[in-house]
Amino acid sequence: MDIELRGIAAARGWPAPGCRCASCGRLRAAGVRHEPFAARVDGVPLDELPRTDVPGGYEVRGPDGGLVLVAAGPGARPEPVPGAEYAAVLLDLAGSPEHLGYLRRTGAVASTTRVFAVHVDHRLPSEAELERRMAFWTRPRPGPFRTLLLGGSRSGKSAEAELRLAACPDVLYVATGPAGDGDPEWARRVAAHRLRRPAWWRTVETTGLADVLASETGAVLVDGLGTWLAAAMDETGAWDDPSLVLPRIDGLVAAWRDTAARVVAVSDEVGLSLVPSTASGRAFRDMLGLVNQRLAAESEEAALVVAGRVAELR
């Protein structure tokens, strides 16, 4: 099946006429414009092919008999026909990349299914960012593969971790911190994270991170290493003697090195913060810096997230 995209943008195009946002400004400065979505399948315009409407979009049958699932517009999440396996899907990945994970989970998208982003617009900051994200979404890496994401508080590192695994059919979310019982502010943070994640992701709350890495073979998101270390230091009494937590760190590094899973882990970059005023604070900083260095050395990818922007670390 040959699919030719004549345009990939939302109805107003990208950049949108009269829009002053940075995304549209970048494209104008580069002399680039993406036309509204239009496509041909084996040379036939999409609107001339046999069509069946589904919630959130429609499916068409190409001249060769193959099925194509198409999102109706920005924000639309087309439901697959039960039992269908699509030759191609044309989706609003800028707005709902997790819908691709859902389609993979249901079997509607297989390893041979071609995936296209359509209805693209200034919800994305740039063409380069679309290309970067598509590499995660269209070709999910199998395990073993390890990614360490570093960043300061509220840097966007957790959102970046979720984005990288959004198109996977099954993800285990490992929450290493407290559930928030008795702390309303922390509970609100936990609830916000849960709402952002796809409903079909599995969640486990544990500090037994090495055991998880040893047993899982699919996609795993760990958030985060700082709360894991704090718990490990509590359990080993390492606040006054940081050397007591070193065996736990050794065990984590060994499990990270040997895992069969596709793992994305989030950690705090402590090297840019102020020097803690207490001995226990300095001990935590030093141990987390050690954890970050050792895991980065055993990772295929590492990146720093600053103000929601990502710098890959080579």
C-alpha positions as CSV (number, residue, x, y, z in Angstrom):
1,M,0.0,0.0,0.0
2,D,1.4,3.4,-1.0
3,I,0.3,6.3,1.1
4,E,1.1,9.8,-0.1
5,L,0.5,12.7,2.3
6,R,-0.3,15.9,0.4
7,G,-0.6,17.8,3.7
8,I,-0.2,16.9,7.4
9,A,-1.5,20.0,9.2
10,A,-4.7,20.8,11.0
11,A,-7.4,22.7,9.1
12,R,-5.7,26.1,9.2
13,G,-2.3,24.8,8.3
14,W,0.9,25.1,10.1
15,P,1.9,27.9,10.6
16,A,-1.7,29.1,11.2
17,P,-2.5,32.4,9.5
18,G,-2.2,35.3,11.8
19,C,-0.9,33.2,14.7
20,R,2.0,34.8,16.7
21,C,3.0,31.8,18.7
22,A,6.7,30.6,18.7
23,S,5.9,27.4,16.8
24,C,4.3,29.2,13.9
25,G,7.0,31.9,14.1
26,R,9.8,29.3,13.7
27,L,8.2,27.8,10.6
28,R,7.6,31.2,9.0
29,A,11.2,32.2,9.7
30,A,12.4,29.1,7.9
31,G,10.0,29.6,5.0
32,V,8.1,26.4,5.7
33,R,4.4,25.8,5.6
34,H,2.5,22.5,6.0
35,E,-0.9,22.4,4.2
36,P,-4.0,20.9,5.8
37,F,-4.3,17.2,5.9
38,A,-4.9,15.4,2.6
39,A,-3.8,12.0,1.4
40,R,-3.9,9.5,-1.4
41,V,-3.9,5.7,-1.0
42,D,-2.4,3.9,-4.0
43,G,-3.0,7.1,-6.0
44,V,-6.7,7.5,-5.0
45,P,-7.7,10.5,-2.9
46,L,-8.8,9.5,0.6
47,D,-12.3,10.9,0.2
48,E,-12.9,8.7,-2.9
49,L,-12.3,5.4,-1.1
50,P,-14.9,3.2,0.5
51,R,-15.4,4.7,4.0
52,T,-16.8,3.5,7.3
53,D,-17.3,6.0,10.1
54,V,-16.1,5.0,13.6
55,P,-16.2,7.0,16.8
56,G,-13.4,9.7,16.5
57,G,-12.8,9.1,12.8
58,Y,-13.2,6.7,10.0
59,E,-11.6,3.8,8.2
60,V,-11.1,3.5,4.5
61,R,-10.3,0.5,2.3
62,G,-7.5,0.9,-0.2
63,P,-7.6,-0.4,-3.7
64,D,-5.5,-3.4,-2.6
65,G,-8.1,-4.2,0.2
66,G,-6.0,-2.9,3.1
67,L,-7.6,-0.9,5.8
68,V,-6.5,2.5,7.0
69,L,-7.7,4.1,10.2
70,V,-7.9,7.9,10.1
71,A,-8.5,10.5,12.9
72,A,-11.3,12.9,12.2
73,G,-9.3,16.0,13.4
74,P,-7.2,17.4,16.2
75,G,-8.0,15.8,19.5
76,A,-9.9,12.9,17.8
77,R,-9.1,9.3,18.9
78,P,-10.6,6.9,16.3
79,E,-11.9,3.6,17.7
80,P,-10.8,0.5,15.8
81,V,-13.4,-1.8,14.4
82,P,-13.3,-5.0,16.6
83,G,-10.9,-7.5,15.1
84,A,-9.5,-5.2,12.5
85,E,-5.7,-5.0,11.9
86,Y,-4.8,-1.9,9.9
87,A,-2.3,-1.5,7.2
88,A,-1.8,2.1,8.2
89,V,-3.1,4.6,10.8
90,L,-3.2,8.4,10.4
91,L,-3.5,9.8,13.9
92,D,-3.3,13.0,15.9
93,L,-0.1,12.1,17.5
94,A,0.6,15.7,18.5
95,G,-2.4,15.6,20.8
96,S,-2.9,12.0,21.7
97,P,0.3,9.8,21.3
98,E,-1.1,7.4,23.9
99,H,-3.9,6.5,21.5
100,L,-1.3,4.7,19.4
101,G,-0.4,2.7,22.5
102,Y,-4.1,1.9,22.9
103,L,-4.3,0.7,19.3
104,R,-1.3,-1.5,19.8
105,R,-2.8,-2.9,22.9
106,T,-6.0,-3.9,21.2
107,G,-4.1,-5.5,18.2
108,A,-5.4,-2.9,15.7
109,V,-1.8,-1.7,15.1
110,A,0.7,-4.5,14.5
111,S,4.4,-4.4,13.8
112,T,3.8,-4.1,10.1
113,T,1.3,-1.2,10.5
114,R,2.6,2.1,9.1
115,V,2.1,5.1,11.4
116,F,1.6,8.7,10.3
117,A,1.1,11.9,12.2
118,V,-1.6,14.1,10.8
119,H,-3.6,17.2,11.9
120,V,-0.3,18.6,13.1
121,D,-0.2,22.2,14.3
122,H,1.3,24.5,16.8
123,R,0.7,22.2,19.7
124,L,4.2,21.1,18.8
125,P,7.0,23.5,19.1
126,S,8.8,22.7,15.9
127,E,9.3,20.2,13.1
128,A,12.4,18.9,14.8
129,E,10.4,18.1,17.9
130,L,7.8,16.2,15.8
131,E,10.6,14.2,14.3
132,R,12.1,13.5,17.7
133,R,8.9,12.3,19.2
134,M,8.0,10.2,16.1
135,A,11.2,8.2,16.7
136,F,9.8,7.1,20.0
137,W,6.2,6.5,18.9
138,T,6.6,4.8,15.5
139,R,9.5,2.5,16.5
140,P,9.2,1.7,20.3
141,R,12.5,0.2,21.4
142,P,12.3,-3.3,22.9
143,G,14.4,-4.2,25.9
144,P,17.0,-4.3,27.1
145,F,17.3,-0.5,26.7
146,R,17.9,2.0,29.5
147,T,17.2,5.7,29.5
148,L,18.0,8.1,32.4
149,L,16.3,11.4,32.5
150,L,17.7,14.1,34.8
151,G,16.3,17.5,35.7
152,G,15.5,19.9,38.4
153,S,12.3,20.3,40.3
154,R,9.3,21.0,37.9
155,S,11.6,20.8,34.9
156,G,9.3,18.6,32.9
157,K,11.3,15.4,33.3
158,S,8.4,13.2,34.3
159,A,6.3,14.4,31.4
160,E,9.2,13.6,29.1
161,A,9.5,10.1,30.5
162,E,5.8,9.5,29.9
163,L,6.0,11.0,26.4
164,R,8.8,8.5,25.5
165,L,6.7,5.5,26.4
166,A,3.3,6.9,25.4
167,A,2.9,4.7,22.3
168,C,3.8,1.4,24.1
169,P,1.0,-1.1,24.4
170,D,1.8,-1.9,28.1
171,V,3.8,0.1,30.6
172,L,4.5,-0.6,34.2
173,Y,4.7,2.7,36.2
174,V,6.9,2.3,39.3
175,A,6.1,4.9,41.9
176,T,8.9,4.9,44.4
177,G,7.6,7.7,46.6
178,P,4.8,7.9,49.2
179,A,1.2,7.7,48.2
180,G,0.4,11.1,49.8
181,D,-1.6,9.9,52.8
182,G,-1.8,12.7,55.3
183,D,-0.2,15.3,53.0
184,P,-2.8,17.0,50.9
185,E,-0.3,18.9,48.7
186,W,1.7,15.7,47.9
187,A,-1.6,13.8,47.3
188,R,-2.5,16.5,44.7
189,R,0.8,16.0,42.9
190,V,0.3,12.2,42.9
191,A,-3.2,12.6,41.5
192,A,-2.1,14.9,38.8
193,H,0.5,12.3,37.7
194,R,-2.1,9.6,37.6
195,L,-4.5,11.6,35.5
196,R,-1.7,12.3,33.0
197,R,-1.0,8.6,32.5
198,P,-3.0,6.3,30.2
199,A,-5.7,4.4,32.0
200,W,-4.3,1.0,30.9
201,W,-0.8,1.5,32.4
202,R,-0.2,-0.6,35.4
203,T,1.1,1.0,38.6
204,V,3.1,-0.4,41.4
205,E,4.2,1.5,44.5
206,T,7.4,0.0,45.8
207,T,10.9,0.7,46.8
208,G,12.0,-2.8,45.7
209,L,13.2,-1.3,42.4
210,A,15.9,-4.0,41.8
211,D,13.3,-6.7,42.0
212,V,11.1,-5.0,39.4
213,L,14.0,-4.5,37.0
214,A,14.9,-8.2,37.4
215,S,11.4,-9.5,36.7
216,E,10.0,-7.2,34.0
217,T,10.7,-7.6,30.3
218,G,8.4,-4.9,28.9
219,A,8.3,-1.1,29.2
220,V,8.9,0.3,32.7
221,L,8.8,3.9,33.9
222,V,10.5,4.6,37.2
223,D,9.6,7.9,38.9
224,G,11.8,8.5,40.6
225,L,15.3,7.7,41.9
226,G,15.4,10.5,44.4
227,T,12.5,9.1,46.4
228,W,13.9,5.6,46.1
229,L,17.2,6.7,47.5
230,A,15.5,8.6,50.4
231,A,13.6,5.4,51.3
232,A,16.8,3.3,51.0
233,M,18.6,5.7,53.3
234,D,15.7,5.5,55.8
235,E,15.7,1.7,55.7
236,T,19.5,1.3,56.1
237,G,19.9,4.1,58.7
238,A,22.3,5.9,56.3
239,W,21.6,9.5,57.1
240,D,24.4,9.6,59.6
241,D,26.6,7.1,57.8
242,P,26.0,7.2,54.0
243,S,28.2,4.2,53.4
244,L,25.4,2.0,54.8
245,V,23.3,2.6,51.7
246,L,26.1,1.7,49.2
247,P,25.1,-2.0,49.0
248,R,21.6,-1.0,48.0
249,I,23.0,1.3,45.3
250,D,25.2,-1.6,44.1
251,G,22.2,-3.8,43.9
252,L,20.2,-1.3,41.9
253,V,23.1,-0.7,39.4
254,A,23.5,-4.5,39.0
255,A,19.7,-4.9,38.3
256,W,19.8,-1.9,35.9
257,R,22.7,-3.4,34.0
258,D,21.1,-6.9,33.8
259,T,17.4,-5.9,33.1
260,A,15.6,-7.2,30.0
261,A,13.1,-4.4,30.2
262,R,12.8,-1.1,28.3
263,V,13.3,1.3,31.2
264,V,13.0,5.0,31.5
265,A,14.0,6.3,34.9
266,V,13.6,9.9,36.3
267,S,16.0,11.4,38.7
268,D,16.8,14.8,40.1
269,E,20.0,16.5,38.9
270,V,21.5,17.7,42.2
271,G,24.7,19.3,40.8
272,L,23.0,22.6,40.0
273,S,21.3,23.2,43.4
274,L,22.6,25.0,46.4
275,V,24.9,23.2,48.8
276,P,22.5,21.7,51.5
277,S,22.9,23.3,54.9
278,T,22.7,20.1,56.8
279,A,24.9,17.0,57.0
280,S,22.0,14.7,56.1
281,G,21.1,16.9,53.1
282,R,24.7,16.8,51.9
283,A,24.8,13.0,52.3
284,F,21.6,12.7,50.2
285,R,23.0,15.0,47.5
286,D,26.3,13.1,47.3
287,M,24.6,9.6,47.2
288,L,22.0,10.7,44.5
289,G,24.8,12.2,42.5
290,L,26.6,8.8,42.7
291,V,23.4,6.9,41.7
292,N,23.0,9.2,38.7
293,Q,26.6,8.8,37.5
294,R,26.6,5.0,37.9
295,L,23.2,4.5,36.1
296,A,24.1,7.0,33.4
297,A,27.3,4.9,32.7
298,E,25.1,1.9,32.2
299,S,22.5,3.6,30.1
300,E,22.0,3.6,26.3
301,E,20.5,7.1,26.6
302,A,20.7,9.9,29.1
303,A,19.2,13.4,28.8
304,L,18.8,16.6,30.8
305,V,15.4,18.3,30.9
306,V,15.4,22.0,31.5
307,A,12.2,24.2,31.3
308,G,10.5,21.4,29.4
309,R,13.3,21.2,26.8
310,V,15.5,18.2,26.4
311,A,19.2,18.1,25.9
312,E,20.6,14.6,25.0
313,L,23.7,13.8,26.9
314,R,26.4,12.1,24.8
